[in-house]
């Protein structure tokens, strides 16, 4: 086995050039919109967390940003906790809930499909984090069409 002569990395080391930005820092023009959709079960993969961060970044860039939770994505918007609502069972347990609440606190809107909520997951609208707006299942298509007409940035997330 060859000998490793490079010193081991330690906390504080920089492994990549994270300061170099290749593209311009795009900001929204007045009235521009963005929509981020979630069709995936909460805590199954990192996409829920990543796209809550993306939605918040779009909001901070000046886009009128909305999140759509539908299908299993509605589970991301349910209040959680253990042993009681709001209690973190382990560090990071409520991270997505906290990111969604922060997104709304900064002016973003979150919509959640009522059909998925009741028919698929047996929950009521009271299960949602306060501020999430329940919508008719027919609105799932219409919110996409409205954002398409507006030329919005649309990011769809699916995971199974």
N, C-alpha and C positions, 0 to 999 in steps of 0.2 A: 504494500500500500504506500503510495507516495506521501511524503510529509507535507502538511499544510503549513505554509510559511506566512500567509496573510493574517494579520491580527483579527480576532473576532470582532464583529460589530457590537456596539454597545448603545444603550439608550442615548438619544440625542444625535446619533449619526444621521447623516442625510444620504439616502441610497439612490435617489433620483433627483433630477432638476425640476422641482415642483414650481419654481417661480417663472420659468420661461413659458409664455403663452403664445401659441401659434396663431390663433385667430383673434380678430378684434372682439372686444367685450360688447356684445350686442345688447342694446336696451330696447324696450318696446317703444314704438311710436304711439302717440295718443290714440286711445281706443282699441289697441290691439288686444286680442284675447288668446288664452291658452286653456286647454282642457287635458287633464290627465285622468285616464280611466283605469280602474282596477277590477279585474275579474280573476281573483285568486284568493285562496284561503289565508287568513291572517297567520303569520308566523311560519308559513311554508316557503322558505327561501327568503332571499334578501330583497326581492323586488318591491315589496311593500314599503320597507324602510327607504330604499334608494329613491323610489319615485315620490315619496312624501318630501324628501329633500329636494328633488328636482322641481316639484310643484312650488315649494317655498322659494326656491331660487328664481323661478319664473315670475312669481309674485313680486319679489324684491327687484327684479329687472323692469318692473312697471307694467307687466301684462295683467289684465283682468283675468285672474286664474280661478278655474273651478276644478274640483275633483268629483268624479262619478264613481260610486261604489255600486256594483251590480253583480248578480250571480253570487258566487262565494265571496266576492269582494266586500259585500255588506258586513261580513264578520270582522273586517278591519275597523269598522265604525262602532262596534258594540262596546259598551262600558265593560271593563274587565277588572279583575283583582282577586286576590285570595289572601286571607280568608274572607275579606269583605271587599266590596267595590272600591277601587282606588288604591288598594294595598298591593305593592309589588312583591310577588312570591319569591322573586330572585332578581338580581340587577339586570335591567333591560327588559323585563317582562312586559312593561307597559310603554316601551319606547315608541311604538307606532301610535298608540293612543295619544301620547304626549306630543308627537310630531303633528298629528291631525289637529289637536287643540291649538298648538302654536300657529299653524297655518291659518286657522279661523281667526285667531287673535290678531293676526296681521292683515286681515281683510279678505282672505280667501273664502270661497263658498264650497261646501261639500254637500252633494246630493246622494241619496241612497234609495235603491229600488225597494218599494213596498212588497212586491211579489216575492222577491228573494228572501226578504226579511221574514215574512209569515210562511209562505208555502214551502220554502226550502229549509229554513232554520228555526221555524216555530217561535219566532220572537215577535215582540210588539215594537212600535215606534219608540216606546219608552226605553228600549234597550240601547238606543243610540247615545253617543257622547252628546251632551247639550250643544246645540248649534247646528247639528247635521240636519239637512232638510230632506224629509221623506218625499219620494216622487212616485207617480203612477208608472207602472212598467212600460206604458206606451211612450212616456217621456224619455226613456233610455235612447230610443232612436232619435227623437226630436232634438235632444240636447246635442247629439252628434251632428245632426243636420244643420242646426243653428250655428254651431262653431265652424262647420265646413263652409257655410255661406259667408261667414265673416272672415274667411281666410285665416282662421286661427291656427296656432301651433297645436297639434293634437298628438298626444303620446298614449298609445294603448298598451296596457300591461295584462298579459295572460300568463297564469301558471296553473299547473294541475297537480 
